[in-house]
Amino acid sequence: MSRSMKHFYPVILLSLALLSSCKTKDSDTTHTKDTLALEYTIINTLPHNAQAFTEGLTIHNNKVLESTGQNNTSWIAEVNPSSGEHEKKVILSGEYFGEGITVLNNKIYQLTYTTKIGFIYDATSYKKLGEFYYSTQGWGFTNDGKNLIMSDGSDKLFFLDTVSLKPVRTITVTAENNRVKELNELEYIEGYIFANVWQTNWILKIDPATGKVVGRLDLSAIGNQIRSMYPDADVLNGIAYDANSKSLLVTGKLWPKAYLIKLK
């Protein structure tokens, strides 16, 4: 069963937090500036494989790597950004639903959804090096150069030691003192964790020291346009940071397009 078909848990607390910048007086509604809002510009629009149910996206050694969660067939592939074509490097056995990936110390770490098992590959040869286990679901994955950082669909982010692959620290993510649940695909960018919030068009910027949301990126213009043009397109999911251009590559599940954007 795909992630998009599982029971949906409304993101009530997130909605309250995101709407907290709106004030109502009598019958009139006035809007104050959202001090956490991040502005962006679209640098380029790129093709994306519309068959890819995107779960993880990252850039390593100038290569775009994408992991997918597919019924019976999940994969990790190198992506040609100019064409959107995939060269599959890892294909999972049918019992595994692939989730987030990250690359650290020339190793690719991959999560799976409900089977509570992760895989480790050599980032050059894609040869499988080992497995690791966790007690929650696996959703998004990134790293801060020292620890792996994992989401499980809750309001928690787990920092994993790269030797034991066990949590050494856990943070709770909050926005305006409300817990933010359903954190999904992750990317570590210049000292902050960026996280897709599942079933929304939001990407949150999170302080890894405190778990507080210090910025939020509303990609509704992109997400709504995609879904109006392509009815089969699913939710926004996928953030990859290009350190060379300081731009973000973003896409979604079954999207035929990806976008290179730059924060203002």
C-alpha positions in Angstrom: 0.0 0.0 0.0 1.5 3.3 -1.0 2.2 6.1 1.5 -0.4 8.3 -0.2 -3.2 5.7 0.5 -2.5 5.1 4.2 -4.8 6.6 6.8 -4.3 10.4 6.9 -3.7 12.1 10.2 -4.8 15.8 9.9 -2.0 18.2 10.6 -4.1 20.3 13.0 -1.3 21.7 15.1 0.7 22.7 12.1 -2.3 24.5 10.6 -2.8 26.4 13.8 0.9 27.3 13.9 0.9 28.4 10.2 -2.2 30.5 10.7 -1.1 32.1 13.9 0.1 35.1 12.0 -3.5 36.0 11.1 -5.6 38.1 13.5 -9.4 38.6 13.5 -11.2 41.6 14.9 -15.0 41.6 14.9 -16.1 40.6 11.4 -12.9 41.9 9.7 -9.8 39.8 9.2 -6.4 41.5 8.9 -3.2 39.7 8.1 0.1 40.5 9.7 3.4 39.6 8.1 4.6 36.1 8.8 8.0 36.8 10.3 9.1 33.2 9.6 8.1 33.2 5.9 11.0 32.4 3.5 10.8 33.9 0.0 12.2 32.2 -3.0 12.7 32.6 -6.8 12.5 29.8 -9.4 15.8 29.5 -11.2 14.8 26.7 -13.5 12.2 24.2 -14.3 13.5 20.7 -15.0 11.9 17.4 -16.1 11.3 14.7 -13.6 10.4 11.0 -13.9 6.6 11.0 -13.4 6.8 7.3 -12.4 9.0 8.1 -9.4 7.2 8.1 -6.1 9.9 10.3 -4.6 10.9 9.5 -1.0 14.5 10.8 -0.9 16.5 13.3 -2.9 20.1 14.4 -2.4 23.1 15.7 -4.3 26.5 13.9 -3.9 29.6 14.6 -5.8 27.5 16.7 -8.3 25.2 13.7 -8.9 21.5 13.8 -8.1 20.4 10.7 -6.3 16.8 9.8 -5.8 15.1 7.1 -3.8 11.5 5.9 -4.4 8.9 4.0 -2.6 7.0 1.8 -5.1 4.7 -1.0 -4.6 6.8 -4.1 -5.2 9.7 -2.2 -6.7 11.6 0.6 -4.9 14.9 1.9 -6.2 17.8 4.3 -5.8 18.9 5.9 -9.0 21.2 8.5 -10.4 19.2 11.2 -12.1 20.1 13.2 -15.2 18.7 16.7 -14.2 18.5 17.9 -17.8 16.3 15.0 -19.0 14.8 13.6 -15.8 16.0 10.1 -16.8 16.9 7.6 -14.1 19.8 5.2 -14.1 18.8 2.7 -11.4 21.6 1.6 -9.2 19.7 -0.3 -6.4 16.4 -2.1 -6.8 14.9 -3.3 -3.5 13.2 -6.7 -3.0 9.4 -6.4 -3.3 8.8 -6.7 0.5 10.6 -3.3 1.1 9.1 0.1 0.5 12.0 2.5 0.0 12.2 5.7 1.9 14.7 8.5 2.5 18.4 8.4 1.6 21.5 10.3 2.7 25.2 10.1 1.9 27.9 10.3 4.5 31.5 9.1 4.5 31.0 7.7 1.0 28.2 5.5 2.1 24.6 5.7 1.1 22.1 5.1 4.0 18.6 4.1 3.0 15.4 3.8 5.1 12.4 1.6 4.5 8.9 2.4 5.5 7.4 -0.1 7.9 9.9 -3.0 7.9 12.2 -1.2 10.4 15.3 -2.0 8.5 17.8 0.2 6.7 20.5 -0.5 4.2 24.0 0.7 3.7 25.7 0.9 0.3 29.1 2.0 -1.1 28.4 5.4 -2.7 30.7 4.7 -5.6 29.9 1.1 -6.5 26.4 0.8 -4.9 27.5 -2.5 -3.4 25.5 -3.4 -0.3 27.7 -3.1 2.8 25.3 -3.8 5.6 21.9 -3.3 7.3 20.7 -1.5 10.4 17.5 -1.6 12.4 15.2 0.9 14.2 12.1 0.7 16.2 9.9 3.3 14.4 8.8 3.8 10.8 11.3 5.2 8.4 10.5 8.4 6.5 13.1 11.1 5.8 16.9 10.9 6.1 19.8 13.5 6.1 23.0 14.1 8.0 24.9 17.0 9.6 28.3 15.7 8.7 28.6 13.8 12.0 25.3 12.1 12.7 22.5 10.7 10.5 19.2 12.5 11.0 16.0 10.5 10.6 12.3 11.3 10.6 9.5 8.8 11.3 6.4 10.8 10.5 6.0 12.1 14.0 7.1 15.4 15.5 10.5 13.8 16.4 13.8 13.9 14.6 16.4 11.3 15.6 20.2 11.7 15.4 21.9 8.4 14.8 25.5 7.5 15.5 27.2 6.2 12.4 28.9 3.3 14.2 26.1 1.9 16.2 23.3 3.3 14.0 21.4 4.0 17.3 19.8 7.3 18.4 22.2 9.5 20.4 19.8 12.4 20.6 16.2 13.2 19.8 14.5 16.6 19.3 10.8 17.6 19.2 10.0 20.0 16.4 7.7 22.9 17.4 6.3 26.0 15.7 4.9 28.8 18.0 5.1 26.2 20.8 2.9 23.7 18.9 4.3 20.4 17.9 4.6 19.8 14.2 3.9 16.3 13.1 4.3 14.3 9.9 7.8 15.5 9.2 9.0 13.8 6.0 11.9 14.2 3.6 14.8 16.0 5.1 17.8 18.0 4.0 20.6 19.6 6.1 21.5 23.0 4.7 24.1 25.3 6.2 23.4 24.4 9.9 19.7 23.9 9.6 17.3 21.0 8.9 14.8 21.5 6.2 11.8 19.2 6.3 8.8 18.6 4.0 5.6 18.3 6.0 3.6 15.4 4.5 0.3 16.3 2.7 1.2 20.0 2.7 3.1 22.4 0.4 5.3 23.5 3.3 9.0 23.1 3.9 10.1 24.0 7.4 13.6 25.3 8.4 14.4 23.8 11.8 17.1 24.7 14.4 18.7 21.3 15.2 19.8 22.5 18.6 16.3 23.4 19.8 13.8 21.8 17.4 12.2 25.2 16.8 11.0 26.1 13.4 12.9 29.3 12.4 11.6 29.6 8.9 8.9 28.2 6.6 8.7 28.0 2.9 5.3 27.9 1.3 5.5 26.2 -2.1 1.7 26.2 -2.7 2.1 28.1 -6.0 4.2 25.3 -7.3 2.3 22.4 -5.7 -1.1 23.7 -6.7 0.0 24.3 -10.3 1.4 20.9 -10.7 -1.7 19.1 -9.4 -4.0 21.2 -11.6 -1.9 20.3 -14.7 -1.2 16.7 -13.8 -4.0 15.0 -11.9 -1.9 11.9 -11.1 0.7 14.0 -9.3 0.9 13.4 -5.6 2.3 15.5 -2.7 5.4 17.7 -2.6 8.3 15.6 -1.4 12.0 16.0 -2.1 14.7 18.5 -1.2 18.2 18.4 -2.5 20.7 21.2 -1.8 23.3 22.2 -4.4 26.1 23.8 -2.4 27.8 25.1 -5.6 24.9 27.3 -6.6 23.3 27.5 -3.1 20.0 26.5 -4.6 17.4 23.9 -3.7 16.1 21.2 -6.1 12.5 20.4 -5.1 10.0 18.0 -6.5 7.2 15.6 -5.5 5.8 12.1 -5.8 4.9 11.3 -9.4 5.7 14.9 -10.4 6.7 15.3 -14.1 8.7 18.4 -13.1 11.3 19.4 -10.6 12.2 23.0 -9.7 15.5 24.7 -8.9 14.8 27.5 -6.5 16.9 30.0 -4.5 15.9 31.4 -1.2 16.0 35.2 -1.0 
